[in-house]
Amino acid sequence: VMTSEAPFAGFKHYDIINAINDRPKLFSPVQDWDRYPQIPESIRDLIRKCWSFLPEGRPPMSNVKQRLAAMIKER
């Protein structure tokens, strides 16, 4: 949504499945932040945390919801 691109654009379905199954090589949906200057740093930070390799590094959905609601109010 933030990048105006389809998620995993250019990847075949089996490539996405293989990437999910091959956790050490799992890739973030946005690896090149410079291509997306329109994405605020607060959103980038949230995306990074949600894509943490370790589950305990990912925020619970209640926290994600709160952070997004706060970001909307700030606009």
All heavy atoms as a GROMACS GRO file, in nm:
protein
  620
    1VAL      N    1   0.083  -0.118   0.000
    1VAL     CA    2   0.000   0.000   0.000
    1VAL      C    3   0.088   0.125   0.000
    1VAL      O    4   0.064   0.216  -0.076
    1VAL     CB    5  -0.095   0.001   0.122
    1VAL    CG1    6  -0.170   0.131   0.133
    1VAL    CG2    7  -0.190  -0.116   0.116
    2MET      N    8   0.188   0.126   0.086
    2MET     CA    9   0.272   0.245   0.097
    2MET      C   10   0.360   0.265  -0.026
    2MET      O   11   0.395   0.377  -0.058
    2MET     CB   12   0.361   0.237   0.221
    2MET     CG   13   0.286   0.234   0.352
    2MET     SD   14   0.196   0.386   0.388
    2MET     CE   15   0.328   0.502   0.401
    3THR      N   16   0.396   0.157  -0.095
    3THR     CA   17   0.486   0.169  -0.209
    3THR      C   18   0.412   0.178  -0.341
    3THR      O   19   0.472   0.200  -0.444
    3THR     CB   20   0.581   0.048  -0.216
    3THR    OG1   21   0.504  -0.070  -0.239
    3THR    CG2   22   0.662   0.034  -0.090
    4SER      N   23   0.281   0.158  -0.339
    4SER     CA   24   0.198   0.155  -0.460
    4SER      C   25   0.237   0.040  -0.552
    4SER      O   26   0.214   0.047  -0.672
    4SER     CB   27   0.205   0.288  -0.535
    4SER     OG   28   0.160   0.392  -0.453
    5GLU      N   29   0.299  -0.062  -0.497
    5GLU     CA   30   0.337  -0.178  -0.575
    5GLU      C   31   0.270  -0.302  -0.517
    5GLU      O   32   0.240  -0.308  -0.398
    5GLU     CB   33   0.489  -0.199  -0.570
    5GLU     CG   34   0.567  -0.090  -0.638
    5GLU     CD   35   0.717  -0.112  -0.631
    5GLU    OE1   36   0.761  -0.219  -0.586
    5GLU    OE2   37   0.791  -0.021  -0.668
    6ALA      N   38   0.248  -0.400  -0.603
    6ALA     CA   39   0.192  -0.527  -0.556
    6ALA      C   40   0.296  -0.597  -0.468
    6ALA      O   41   0.416  -0.591  -0.498
    6ALA     CB   42   0.157  -0.617  -0.674
    7PRO      N   43   0.251  -0.659  -0.358
    7PRO     CA   44   0.347  -0.731  -0.273
    7PRO      C   45   0.420  -0.840  -0.353
    7PRO      O   46   0.357  -0.914  -0.429
    7PRO     CB   47   0.260  -0.794  -0.164
    7PRO     CG   48   0.133  -0.716  -0.167
    7PRO     CD   49   0.116  -0.666  -0.308
    8PHE      N   50   0.550  -0.844  -0.338
    8PHE     CA   51   0.633  -0.945  -0.404
    8PHE      C   52   0.616  -0.944  -0.556
    8PHE      O   53   0.618  -1.048  -0.621
    8PHE     CB   54   0.605  -1.084  -0.346
    8PHE     CG   55   0.622  -1.092  -0.198
    8PHE    CD1   56   0.513  -1.093  -0.113
    8PHE    CD2   57   0.749  -1.092  -0.142
    8PHE    CE1   58   0.529  -1.098   0.025
    8PHE    CE2   59   0.766  -1.096  -0.004
    8PHE     CZ   60   0.656  -1.099   0.079
    9ALA      N   61   0.600  -0.826  -0.611
    9ALA     CA   62   0.585  -0.812  -0.756
    9ALA      C   63   0.705  -0.873  -0.827
    9ALA      O   64   0.819  -0.857  -0.785
    9ALA     CB   65   0.572  -0.665  -0.793
   10GLY      N   66   0.679  -0.943  -0.934
   10GLY     CA   67   0.785  -1.004  -1.012
   10GLY      C   68   0.826  -1.142  -0.967
   10GLY      O   69   0.908  -1.207  -1.030
   11PHE      N   70   0.772  -1.188  -0.855
   11PHE     CA   71   0.804  -1.322  -0.804
   11PHE      C   72   0.695  -1.420  -0.845
   11PHE      O   73   0.577  -1.386  -0.848
   11PHE     CB   74   0.815  -1.322  -0.651
   11PHE     CG   75   0.938  -1.252  -0.600
   11PHE    CD1   76   0.935  -1.118  -0.570
   11PHE    CD2   77   1.057  -1.322  -0.583
   11PHE    CE1   78   1.047  -1.052  -0.523
   11PHE    CE2   79   1.170  -1.258  -0.536
   11PHE     CZ   80   1.165  -1.123  -0.506
   12LYS      N   81   0.736  -1.539  -0.878
   12LYS     CA   82   0.641  -1.648  -0.905
   12LYS      C   83   0.589  -1.700  -0.770
   12LYS      O   84   0.657  -1.688  -0.668
   12LYS     CB   85   0.710  -1.762  -0.981
   12LYS     CG   86   0.775  -1.719  -1.110
   12LYS     CD   87   0.672  -1.707  -1.217
   12LYS     CE   88   0.741  -1.681  -1.350
   12LYS     NZ   89   0.669  -1.599  -1.437
   13HIS      N   90   0.472  -1.760  -0.771
   13HIS     CA   91   0.413  -1.812  -0.648
   13HIS      C   92   0.508  -1.907  -0.576
   13HIS      O   93   0.525  -1.901  -0.455
   13HIS     CB   94   0.280  -1.882  -0.675
   13HIS     CG   95   0.173  -1.789  -0.721
   13HIS    ND1   96   0.128  -1.684  -0.645
   13HIS    CD2   97   0.102  -1.784  -0.837
   13HIS    CE1   98   0.034  -1.618  -0.711
   13HIS    NE2   99   0.017  -1.677  -0.829
   14TYR      N  100   0.574  -1.995  -0.653
   14TYR     CA  101   0.662  -2.093  -0.589
   14TYR      C  102   0.786  -2.026  -0.530
   14TYR      O  103   0.841  -2.075  -0.432
   14TYR     CB  104   0.700  -2.206  -0.685
   14TYR     CG  105   0.766  -2.161  -0.814
   14TYR    CD1  106   0.902  -2.135  -0.820
   14TYR    CD2  107   0.692  -2.147  -0.930
   14TYR    CE1  108   0.963  -2.094  -0.936
   14TYR    CE2  109   0.752  -2.106  -1.049
   14TYR     CZ  110   0.887  -2.079  -1.051
   14TYR     OH  111   0.946  -2.038  -1.166
   15ASP      N  112   0.830  -1.912  -0.586
   15ASP     CA  113   0.943  -1.840  -0.528
   15ASP      C  114   0.906  -1.783  -0.390
   15ASP      O  115   0.986  -1.786  -0.298
   15ASP     CB  116   0.987  -1.725  -0.619
   15ASP     CG  117   1.053  -1.774  -0.746
   15ASP    OD1  118   1.115  -1.883  -0.743
   15ASP    OD2  119   1.043  -1.703  -0.848
   16ILE      N  120   0.784  -1.733  -0.379
   16ILE     CA  121   0.738  -1.679  -0.251
   16ILE      C  122   0.727  -1.791  -0.149
   16ILE      O  123   0.772  -1.777  -0.035
   16ILE     CB  124   0.603  -1.605  -0.268
   16ILE    CG1  125   0.622  -1.484  -0.360
   16ILE    CG2  126   0.547  -1.563  -0.132
   16ILE    CD1  127   0.493  -1.421  -0.405
   17ILE      N  128   0.669  -1.903  -0.189
   17ILE     CA  129   0.656  -2.018  -0.098
   17ILE      C  130   0.793  -2.066  -0.054
   17ILE      O  131   0.816  -2.093   0.064
   17ILE     CB  132   0.576  -2.132  -0.166
   17ILE    CG1  133   0.430  -2.087  -0.184
   17ILE    CG2  134   0.584  -2.261  -0.085
   17ILE    CD1  135   0.348  -2.176  -0.275
   18ASN      N  136   0.887  -2.077  -0.147
   18ASN     CA  137   1.022  -2.120  -0.111
   18ASN      C  138   1.090  -2.021  -0.016
   18ASN      O  139   1.160  -2.062   0.077
   18ASN     CB  140   1.108  -2.138  -0.237
   18ASN     CG  141   1.069  -2.262  -0.315
   18ASN    OD1  142   1.011  -2.355  -0.262
   18ASN    ND2  143   1.098  -2.261  -0.444
   19ALA      N  144   1.068  -1.893  -0.037
   19ALA     CA  145   1.128  -1.792   0.052
   19ALA      C  146   1.070  -1.803   0.193
   19ALA      O  147   1.142  -1.790   0.291
   19ALA     CB  148   1.103  -1.652  -0.004
   20ILE      N  149   0.941  -1.829   0.201
   20ILE     CA  150   0.878  -1.845   0.333
   20ILE      C  151   0.930  -1.970   0.401
   20ILE      O  152   0.959  -1.970   0.521
   20ILE     CB  153   0.725  -1.848   0.319
   20ILE    CG1  154   0.675  -1.708   0.278
   20ILE    CG2  155   0.659  -1.894   0.449
   20ILE    CD1  156   0.531  -1.704   0.235
   21ASN      N  157   0.945  -2.077   0.327
   21ASN     CA  158   0.994  -2.204   0.384
   21ASN      C  159   1.142  -2.199   0.418
   21ASN      O  160   1.189  -2.273   0.503
   21ASN     CB  161   0.967  -2.320   0.289
   21ASN     CG  162   0.820  -2.355   0.282
   21ASN    OD1  163   0.746  -2.333   0.377
   21ASN    ND2  164   0.777  -2.406   0.170
   22ASP      N  165   1.217  -2.111   0.354
   22ASP     CA  166   1.361  -2.100   0.375
   22ASP      C  167   1.388  -1.980   0.465
   22ASP      O  168   1.447  -1.881   0.424
   22ASP     CB  169   1.432  -2.086   0.240
   22ASP     CG  170   1.581  -2.101   0.251
   22ASP    OD1  171   1.630  -2.146   0.356
   22ASP    OD2  172   1.650  -2.066   0.153
   23ARG      N  173   1.346  -1.988   0.589
   23ARG     CA  174   1.348  -1.874   0.682
   23ARG      C  175   1.481  -1.796   0.688
   23ARG      O  176   1.476  -1.675   0.693
   23ARG     CB  177   1.307  -1.920   0.821
   23ARG     CG  178   1.164  -1.962   0.825
   23ARG     CD  179   1.093  -1.888   0.934
   23ARG     NE  180   0.954  -1.924   0.928
   23ARG     CZ  181   0.857  -1.836   0.916
   23ARG    NH1  182   0.886  -1.710   0.910
   23ARG    NH2  183   0.733  -1.874   0.910
   24PRO      N  184   1.597  -1.860   0.689
   24PRO     CA  185   1.718  -1.777   0.698
   24PRO      C  186   1.734  -1.680   0.581
   24PRO      O  187   1.800  -1.579   0.592
   24PRO     CB  188   1.832  -1.880   0.698
   24PRO     CG  189   1.770  -2.005   0.748
   24PRO     CD  190   1.627  -2.001   0.698
   25LYS      N  191   1.669  -1.708   0.469
   25LYS     CA  192   1.681  -1.622   0.352
   25LYS      C  193   1.555  -1.540   0.329
   25LYS      O  194   1.538  -1.480   0.225
   25LYS     CB  195   1.711  -1.707   0.228
   25LYS     CG  196   1.846  -1.774   0.235
   25LYS     CD  197   1.872  -1.855   0.111
   25LYS     CE  198   2.005  -1.930   0.124
   25LYS     NZ  199   2.027  -2.017   0.012
   26LEU      N  200   1.465  -1.537   0.426
   26LEU     CA  201   1.342  -1.462   0.413
   26LEU      C  202   1.375  -1.314   0.392
   26LEU      O  203   1.461  -1.258   0.458
   26LEU     CB  204   1.258  -1.479   0.538
   26LEU     CG  205   1.114  -1.429   0.533
   26LEU    CD1  206   1.035  -1.507   0.428
   26LEU    CD2  207   1.049  -1.445   0.668
   27PHE      N  208   1.307  -1.252   0.299
   27PHE     CA  209   1.338  -1.114   0.265
   27PHE      C  210   1.224  -1.022   0.308
   27PHE      O  211   1.109  -1.060   0.311
   27PHE     CB  212   1.363  -1.100   0.114
   27PHE     CG  213   1.255  -1.162   0.030
   27PHE    CD1  214   1.146  -1.089  -0.010
   27PHE    CD2  215   1.265  -1.294  -0.009
   27PHE    CE1  216   1.047  -1.147  -0.086
   27PHE    CE2  217   1.166  -1.352  -0.087
   27PHE     CZ  218   1.057  -1.278  -0.125
   28SER      N  219   1.263  -0.902   0.342
   28SER     CA  220   1.166  -0.800   0.379
   28SER      C  221   1.096  -0.751   0.253
   28SER      O  222   1.155  -0.747   0.145
   28SER     CB  223   1.240  -0.684   0.445
   28SER     OG  224   1.155  -0.574   0.460
   29PRO      N  225   0.970  -0.710   0.265
   29PRO     CA  226   0.900  -0.660   0.147
   29PRO      C  227   0.961  -0.530   0.094
   29PRO      O  228   0.944  -0.498  -0.022
   29PRO     CB  229   0.757  -0.638   0.197
   29PRO     CG  230   0.769  -0.624   0.344
   29PRO     CD  231   0.888  -0.708   0.384
   30VAL      N  232   1.031  -0.459   0.178
   30VAL     CA  233   1.096  -0.336   0.134
   30VAL      C  234   1.241  -0.341   0.180
   30VAL      O  235   1.271  -0.325   0.297
   30VAL     CB  236   1.026  -0.211   0.193
   30VAL    CG1  237   1.094  -0.085   0.145
   30VAL    CG2  238   0.879  -0.209   0.156
   31GLN      N  239   1.329  -0.367   0.085
   31GLN     CA  240   1.471  -0.376   0.119
   31GLN      C  241   1.547  -0.249   0.079
   31GLN      O  242   1.651  -0.220   0.134
   31GLN     CB  243   1.534  -0.497   0.050
   31GLN     CG  244   1.480  -0.627   0.102
   31GLN     CD  245   1.547  -0.747   0.037
   31GLN    OE1  246   1.630  -0.734  -0.051
   31GLN    NE2  247   1.509  -0.865   0.081
   32ASP      N  248   1.494  -0.177  -0.015
   32ASP     CA  249   1.562  -0.058  -0.065
   32ASP      C  250   1.479   0.065  -0.030
   32ASP      O  251   1.401   0.115  -0.109
   32ASP     CB  252   1.580  -0.070  -0.216
   32ASP     CG  253   1.661   0.044  -0.274
   32ASP    OD1  254   1.714   0.125  -0.197
   32ASP    OD2  255   1.671   0.051  -0.398
   33TRP      N  256   1.498   0.114   0.093
   33TRP     CA  257   1.416   0.226   0.141
   33TRP      C  258   1.434   0.351   0.056
   33TRP      O  259   1.343   0.433   0.049
   33TRP     CB  260   1.453   0.257   0.286
   33TRP     CG  261   1.413   0.151   0.382
   33TRP    CD1  262   1.497   0.071   0.454
   33TRP    CD2  263   1.281   0.110   0.419
   33TRP    NE1  264   1.425  -0.016   0.533
   33TRP    CE2  265   1.292   0.006   0.513
   33TRP    CE3  266   1.154   0.151   0.381
   33TRP    CZ2  267   1.181  -0.056   0.569
   33TRP    CZ3  268   1.043   0.088   0.437
   33TRP    CH2  269   1.057  -0.013   0.530
   34ASP      N  270   1.547   0.369  -0.008
   34ASP     CA  271   1.571   0.491  -0.086
   34ASP      C  272   1.474   0.503  -0.204
   34ASP      O  273   1.449   0.612  -0.252
   34ASP     CB  274   1.715   0.494  -0.137
   34ASP     CG  275   1.816   0.509  -0.024
   34ASP    OD1  276   1.778   0.563   0.082
   34ASP    OD2  277   1.930   0.465  -0.041
   35ARG      N  278   1.421   0.389  -0.248
   35ARG     CA  279   1.326   0.392  -0.360
   35ARG      C  280   1.189   0.446  -0.316
   35ARG      O  281   1.106   0.478  -0.401
   35ARG     CB  282   1.306   0.252  -0.417
   35ARG     CG  283   1.425   0.200  -0.494
   35ARG     CD  284   1.401   0.063  -0.549
   35ARG     NE  285   1.273   0.053  -0.618
   35ARG     CZ  286   1.210  -0.062  -0.637
   35ARG    NH1  287   1.259  -0.175  -0.593
   35ARG    NH2  288   1.094  -0.065  -0.702
   36TYR      N  289   1.167   0.454  -0.184
   36TYR     CA  290   1.035   0.490  -0.133
   36TYR      C  291   1.044   0.605  -0.032
   36TYR      O  292   1.015   0.588   0.085
   36TYR     CB  293   0.969   0.368  -0.069
   36TYR     CG  294   0.967   0.248  -0.160
   36TYR    CD1  295   1.056   0.143  -0.143
   36TYR    CD2  296   0.878   0.242  -0.267
   36TYR    CE1  297   1.056   0.035  -0.228
   36TYR    CE2  298   0.878   0.134  -0.353
   36TYR     CZ  299   0.967   0.030  -0.333
   36TYR     OH  300   0.966  -0.077  -0.418
   37PRO      N  301   1.083   0.723  -0.078
   37PRO     CA  302   1.097   0.835   0.015
   37PRO      C  303   0.964   0.878   0.078
   37PRO      O  304   0.963   0.946   0.179
   37PRO     CB  305   1.157   0.946  -0.070
   37PRO     CG  306   1.116   0.912  -0.210
   37PRO     CD  307   1.112   0.761  -0.215
   38GLN      N  308   0.852   0.836   0.017
   38GLN     CA  309   0.721   0.875   0.069
   38GLN      C  310   0.683   0.799   0.196
   38GLN      O  311   0.589   0.837   0.265
   38GLN     CB  312   0.613   0.856  -0.038
   38GLN     CG  313   0.575   0.711  -0.066
   38GLN     CD  314   0.663   0.639  -0.167
   38GLN    OE1  315   0.776   0.678  -0.191
   38GLN    NE2  316   0.610   0.534  -0.227
   39ILE      N  317   0.757   0.693   0.230
   39ILE     CA  318   0.724   0.616   0.349
   39ILE      C  319   0.789   0.682   0.470
   39ILE      O  320   0.911   0.692   0.478
   39ILE     CB  321   0.772   0.470   0.336
   39ILE    CG1  322   0.707   0.402   0.216
   39ILE    CG2  323   0.743   0.392   0.465
   39ILE    CD1  324   0.756   0.261   0.190
   40PRO      N  325   0.707   0.726   0.566
   40PRO     CA  326   0.763   0.792   0.685
   40PRO      C  327   0.849   0.697   0.768
   40PRO      O  328   0.828   0.575   0.767
   40PRO     CB  329   0.639   0.834   0.765
   40PRO     CG  330   0.525   0.825   0.670
   40PRO     CD  331   0.562   0.724   0.566
   41GLU      N  332   0.943   0.754   0.839
   41GLU     CA  333   1.034   0.673   0.922
   41GLU      C  334   0.957   0.592   1.026
   41GLU      O  335   0.995   0.479   1.056
   41GLU     CB  336   1.138   0.762   0.989
   41GLU     CG  337   1.245   0.684   1.065
   41GLU     CD  338   1.323   0.585   0.979
   41GLU    OE1  339   1.352   0.616   0.863
   41GLU    OE2  340   1.353   0.475   1.030
   42SER      N  341   0.848   0.645   1.078
   42SER     CA  342   0.770   0.571   1.178
   42SER      C  343   0.711   0.443   1.118
   42SER      O  344   0.707   0.338   1.184
   42SER     CB  345   0.658   0.659   1.235
   42SER     OG  346   0.576   0.708   1.131
   43ILE      N  347   0.668   0.449   0.993
   43ILE     CA  348   0.616   0.330   0.925
   43ILE      C  349   0.731   0.233   0.896
   43ILE      O  350   0.717   0.112   0.913
   43ILE     CB  351   0.545   0.368   0.793
   43ILE    CG1  352   0.422   0.453   0.822
   43ILE    CG2  353   0.509   0.245   0.712
   43ILE    CD1  354   0.302   0.379   0.875
   44ARG      N  355   0.844   0.286   0.851
   44ARG     CA  356   0.960   0.201   0.824
   44ARG      C  357   1.002   0.124   0.948
   44ARG      O  358   1.030   0.004   0.943
   44ARG     CB  359   1.078   0.285   0.775
   44ARG     CG  360   1.056   0.348   0.641
   44ARG     CD  361   1.173   0.436   0.605
   44ARG     NE  362   1.144   0.512   0.485
   44ARG     CZ  363   1.234   0.550   0.398
   44ARG    NH1  364   1.361   0.523   0.419
   44ARG    NH2  365   1.200   0.617   0.292
   45ASP      N  366   1.004   0.194   1.061
   45ASP     CA  367   1.042   0.130   1.187
   45ASP      C  368   0.944   0.018   1.222
   45ASP      O  369   0.986  -0.091   1.263
   45ASP     CB  370   1.047   0.235   1.298
   45ASP     CG  371   1.088   0.176   1.431
   45ASP    OD1  372   1.198   0.115   1.437
   45ASP    OD2  373   1.012   0.189   1.528
   46LEU      N  374   0.816   0.044   1.206
   46LEU     CA  375   0.715  -0.057   1.235
   46LEU      C  376   0.731  -0.178   1.143
   46LEU      O  377   0.724  -0.293   1.187
   46LEU     CB  378   0.575   0.003   1.223
   46LEU     CG  379   0.459  -0.089   1.258
   46LEU    CD1  380   0.470  -0.142   1.400
   46LEU    CD2  381   0.327  -0.015   1.238
   47ILE      N  382   0.755  -0.154   1.016
   47ILE     CA  383   0.775  -0.263   0.920
   47ILE      C  384   0.897  -0.346   0.960
   47ILE      O  385   0.893  -0.469   0.960
   47ILE     CB  386   0.789  -0.210   0.776
   47ILE    CG1  387   0.656  -0.153   0.728
   47ILE    CG2  388   0.839  -0.320   0.681
   47ILE    CD1  389   0.664  -0.077   0.598
   48ARG      N  390   1.007  -0.279   0.994
   48ARG     CA  391   1.128  -0.352   1.036
   48ARG      C  392   1.099  -0.442   1.156
   48ARG      O  393   1.142  -0.557   1.160
   48ARG     CB  394   1.239  -0.253   1.073
   48ARG     CG  395   1.309  -0.192   0.956
   48ARG     CD  396   1.428  -0.107   1.004
   48ARG     NE  397   1.460  -0.008   0.905
   48ARG     CZ  398   1.429   0.121   0.913
   48ARG    NH1  399   1.368   0.170   1.018
   48ARG    NH2  400   1.462   0.202   0.815
   49LYS      N  401   1.027  -0.388   1.253
   49LYS     CA  402   0.997  -0.468   1.373
   49LYS      C  403   0.905  -0.585   1.339
   49LYS      O  404   0.924  -0.695   1.391
   49LYS     CB  405   0.935  -0.379   1.480
   49LYS     CG  406   1.039  -0.289   1.543
   49LYS     CD  407   0.981  -0.203   1.652
   49LYS     CE  408   1.096  -0.136   1.722
   49LYS     NZ  409   1.080   0.003   1.743
   50CYS      N  410   0.808  -0.563   1.254
   50CYS     CA  411   0.716  -0.672   1.215
   50CYS      C  412   0.788  -0.783   1.139
   50CYS      O  413   0.745  -0.897   1.141
   50CYS     CB  414   0.600  -0.617   1.132
   50CYS     SG  415   0.483  -0.520   1.227
   51TRP      N  416   0.898  -0.749   1.072
   51TRP     CA  417   0.974  -0.847   0.996
   51TRP      C  418   1.093  -0.901   1.073
   51TRP      O  419   1.182  -0.964   1.015
   51TRP     CB  420   1.019  -0.788   0.863
   51TRP     CG  421   0.912  -0.802   0.760
   51TRP    CD1  422   0.803  -0.722   0.743
   51TRP    CD2  423   0.900  -0.905   0.663
   51TRP    NE1  424   0.726  -0.769   0.641
   51TRP    CE2  425   0.783  -0.881   0.590
   51TRP    CE3  426   0.978  -1.015   0.631
   51TRP    CZ2  427   0.741  -0.964   0.487
   51TRP    CZ3  428   0.937  -1.098   0.528
   51TRP    CH2  429   0.820  -1.072   0.457
   52SER      N  430   1.095  -0.883   1.203
   52SER     CA  431   1.203  -0.938   1.285
   52SER      C  432   1.209  -1.089   1.266
   52SER      O  433   1.106  -1.157   1.265
   52SER     CB  434   1.179  -0.905   1.433
   52SER     OG  435   1.274  -0.971   1.514
   53PHE      N  436   1.329  -1.142   1.252
   53PHE     CA  437   1.345  -1.286   1.233
   53PHE      C  438   1.294  -1.362   1.355
   53PHE      O  439   1.227  -1.464   1.343
   53PHE     CB  440   1.492  -1.321   1.206
   53PHE     CG  441   1.514  -1.468   1.183
   53PHE    CD1  442   1.478  -1.527   1.064
   53PHE    CD2  443   1.570  -1.546   1.281
   53PHE    CE1  444   1.496  -1.663   1.043
   53PHE    CE2  445   1.589  -1.683   1.262
   53PHE     CZ  446   1.552  -1.740   1.142
   54LEU      N  447   1.324  -1.311   1.474
   54LEU     CA  448   1.281  -1.377   1.597
   54LEU      C  449   1.140  -1.331   1.634
   54LEU      O  450   1.114  -1.210   1.638
   54LEU     CB  451   1.378  -1.346   1.711
   54LEU     CG  452   1.522  -1.393   1.690
   54LEU    CD1  453   1.611  -1.342   1.802
   54LEU    CD2  454   1.527  -1.545   1.682
   55PRO      N  455   1.051  -1.424   1.662
   55PRO     CA  456   0.914  -1.386   1.696
   55PRO      C  457   0.904  -1.288   1.812
   55PRO      O  458   0.820  -1.198   1.810
   55PRO     CB  459   0.847  -1.520   1.732
   55PRO     CG  460   0.928  -1.624   1.661
   55PRO     CD  461   1.068  -1.569   1.658
   56GLU      N  462   0.991  -1.304   1.911
   56GLU     CA  463   0.984  -1.213   2.026
   56GLU      C  464   1.025  -1.071   1.990
   56GLU      O  465   1.000  -0.978   2.067
   56GLU     CB  466   1.066  -1.266   2.145
   56GLU     CG  467   1.211  -1.294   2.114
   56GLU     CD  468   1.239  -1.436   2.064
   56GLU    OE1  469   1.146  -1.510   2.033
   56GLU    OE2  470   1.357  -1.468   2.056
   57GLY      N  471   1.087  -1.052   1.876
   57GLY     CA  472   1.123  -0.919   1.830
   57GLY      C  473   1.010  -0.848   1.757
   57GLY      O  474   1.018  -0.730   1.729
   58ARG      N  475   0.903  -0.923   1.726
   58ARG     CA  476   0.788  -0.865   1.654
   58ARG      C  477   0.686  -0.812   1.754
   58ARG      O  478   0.658  -0.877   1.854
   58ARG     CB  479   0.722  -0.972   1.567
   58ARG     CG  480   0.814  -1.028   1.462
   58ARG     CD  481   0.746  -1.137   1.382
   58ARG     NE  482   0.848  -1.232   1.340
   58ARG     CZ  483   0.834  -1.362   1.340
   58ARG    NH1  484   0.722  -1.418   1.380
   58ARG    NH2  485   0.933  -1.439   1.301
   59PRO      N  486   0.629  -0.696   1.725
   59PRO     CA  487   0.529  -0.641   1.817
   59PRO      C  488   0.398  -0.720   1.807
   59PRO      O  489   0.363  -0.770   1.700
   59PRO     CB  490   0.510  -0.498   1.767
   59PRO     CG  491   0.547  -0.501   1.624
   59PRO     CD  492   0.653  -0.608   1.611
   60PRO      N  493   0.324  -0.729   1.919
   60PRO     CA  494   0.192  -0.794   1.912
   60PRO      C  495   0.097  -0.707   1.828
   60PRO      O  496   0.117  -0.585   1.816
   60PRO     CB  497   0.147  -0.802   2.058
   60PRO     CG  498   0.230  -0.703   2.130
   60PRO     CD  499   0.357  -0.685   2.053
   61MET      N  500  -0.004  -0.768   1.771
   61MET     CA  501  -0.096  -0.695   1.684
   61MET      C  502  -0.163  -0.579   1.758
   61MET      O  503  -0.188  -0.474   1.698
   61MET     CB  504  -0.202  -0.789   1.627
   61MET     CG  505  -0.289  -0.725   1.523
   61MET     SD  506  -0.201  -0.638   1.390
   61MET     CE  507  -0.132  -0.771   1.298
   62SER      N  508  -0.188  -0.594   1.887
   62SER     CA  509  -0.249  -0.483   1.963
   62SER      C  510  -0.157  -0.361   1.962
   62SER      O  511  -0.203  -0.247   1.951
   62SER     CB  512  -0.280  -0.526   2.106
   62SER     OG  513  -0.162  -0.568   2.172
   63ASN      N  514  -0.025  -0.383   1.968
   63ASN     CA  515   0.071  -0.274   1.963
   63ASN      C  516   0.076  -0.212   1.824
   63ASN      O  517   0.084  -0.090   1.809
   63ASN     CB  518   0.209  -0.325   2.005
   63ASN     CG  519   0.313  -0.216   2.006
   63ASN    OD1  520   0.380  -0.195   1.904
   63ASN    ND2  521   0.327  -0.146   2.117
   64VAL      N  522   0.071  -0.297   1.721
   64VAL     CA  523   0.070  -0.247   1.583
   64VAL      C  524  -0.052  -0.157   1.563
   64VAL      O  525  -0.042  -0.047   1.509
   64VAL     CB  526   0.070  -0.363   1.481
   64VAL    CG1  527   0.050  -0.312   1.340
   64VAL    CG2  528   0.199  -0.444   1.492
   65LYS      N  529  -0.166  -0.203   1.610
   65LYS     CA  530  -0.290  -0.126   1.597
   65LYS      C  531  -0.278   0.009   1.668
   65LYS      O  532  -0.315   0.112   1.612
   65LYS     CB  533  -0.406  -0.207   1.655
   65LYS     CG  534  -0.539  -0.140   1.643
   65LYS     CD  535  -0.648  -0.226   1.703
   65LYS     CE  536  -0.779  -0.150   1.709
   65LYS     NZ  537  -0.884  -0.225   1.777
   66GLN      N  538  -0.224   0.009   1.789
   66GLN     CA  539  -0.208   0.134   1.864
   66GLN      C  540  -0.114   0.230   1.793
   66GLN      O  541  -0.141   0.350   1.784
   66GLN     CB  542  -0.153   0.105   2.004
   66GLN     CG  543  -0.252   0.040   2.097
   66GLN     CD  544  -0.187  -0.003   2.228
   66GLN    OE1  545  -0.064  -0.009   2.240
   66GLN    NE2  546  -0.270  -0.036   2.325
   67ARG      N  547  -0.003   0.176   1.743
   67ARG     CA  548   0.094   0.262   1.674
   67ARG      C  549   0.035   0.323   1.547
   67ARG      O  550   0.055   0.441   1.519
   67ARG     CB  551   0.222   0.184   1.643
   67ARG     CG  552   0.303   0.156   1.769
   67ARG     CD  553   0.428   0.082   1.741
   67ARG     NE  554   0.521   0.166   1.665
   67ARG     CZ  555   0.643   0.129   1.629
   67ARG    NH1  556   0.689   0.008   1.664
   67ARG    NH2  557   0.723   0.208   1.561
   68LEU      N  558  -0.037   0.240   1.472
   68LEU     CA  559  -0.100   0.292   1.349
   68LEU      C  560  -0.205   0.397   1.381
   68LEU      O  561  -0.214   0.500   1.313
   68LEU     CB  562  -0.160   0.177   1.268
   68LEU     CG  563  -0.060   0.082   1.203
   68LEU    CD1  564  -0.131  -0.036   1.140
   68LEU    CD2  565   0.026   0.155   1.099
   69ALA      N  566  -0.285   0.373   1.486
   69ALA     CA  567  -0.386   0.472   1.526
   69ALA      C  568  -0.319   0.603   1.566
   69ALA      O  569  -0.368   0.712   1.529
   69ALA     CB  570  -0.470   0.416   1.641
   70ALA      N  571  -0.208   0.596   1.638
   70ALA     CA  572  -0.137   0.718   1.678
   70ALA      C  573  -0.081   0.791   1.555
   70ALA      O  574  -0.085   0.914   1.549
   70ALA     CB  575  -0.023   0.682   1.775
   71MET      N  576  -0.032   0.716   1.458
   71MET     CA  577   0.022   0.777   1.337
   71MET      C  578  -0.089   0.849   1.260
   71MET      O  579  -0.066   0.957   1.205
   71MET     CB  580   0.087   0.671   1.249
   71MET     CG  581   0.216   0.619   1.301
   71MET     SD  582   0.277   0.488   1.191
   71MET     CE  583   0.375   0.392   1.304
   72ILE      N  584  -0.205   0.789   1.257
   72ILE     CA  585  -0.318   0.851   1.186
   72ILE      C  586  -0.358   0.982   1.255
   72ILE      O  587  -0.385   1.082   1.189
   72ILE     CB  588  -0.438   0.754   1.178
   72ILE    CG1  589  -0.403   0.639   1.080
   72ILE    CG2  590  -0.564   0.825   1.133
   72ILE    CD1  591  -0.498   0.523   1.085
   73LYS      N  592  -0.361   0.982   1.388
   73LYS     CA  593  -0.397   1.103   1.464
   73LYS      C  594  -0.296   1.215   1.440
   73LYS      O  595  -0.332   1.332   1.441
   73LYS     CB  596  -0.407   1.073   1.613
   73LYS     CG  597  -0.530   0.999   1.651
   73LYS     CD  598  -0.537   0.977   1.801
   73LYS     CE  599  -0.660   0.898   1.838
   73LYS     NZ  600  -0.667   0.872   1.980
   74GLU      N  601  -0.169   1.178   1.422
   74GLU     CA  602  -0.063   1.278   1.401
   74GLU      C  603  -0.073   1.348   1.267
   74GLU      O  604  -0.021   1.456   1.248
   74GLU     CB  605   0.074   1.213   1.415
   74GLU     CG  606   0.109   1.173   1.556
   74GLU     CD  607   0.239   1.096   1.564
   74GLU    OE1  608   0.306   1.077   1.460
   74GLU    OE2  609   0.275   1.054   1.675
   75ARG      N  610  -0.139   1.285   1.172
   75ARG     CA  611  -0.150   1.341   1.037
   75ARG      C  612  -0.237   1.458   1.036
   75ARG      O  613  -0.304   1.526   1.049
   75ARG     CB  614  -0.202   1.238   0.938
   75ARG     CG  615  -0.098   1.132   0.911
   75ARG     CD  616  -0.141   1.039   0.805
   75ARG     NE  617  -0.107   1.103   0.678
   75ARG     CZ  618  -0.167   1.076   0.564
   75ARG    NH1  619  -0.262   0.990   0.558
   75ARG    NH2  620  -0.131   1.136   0.453
   0.00000   0.00000   0.00000
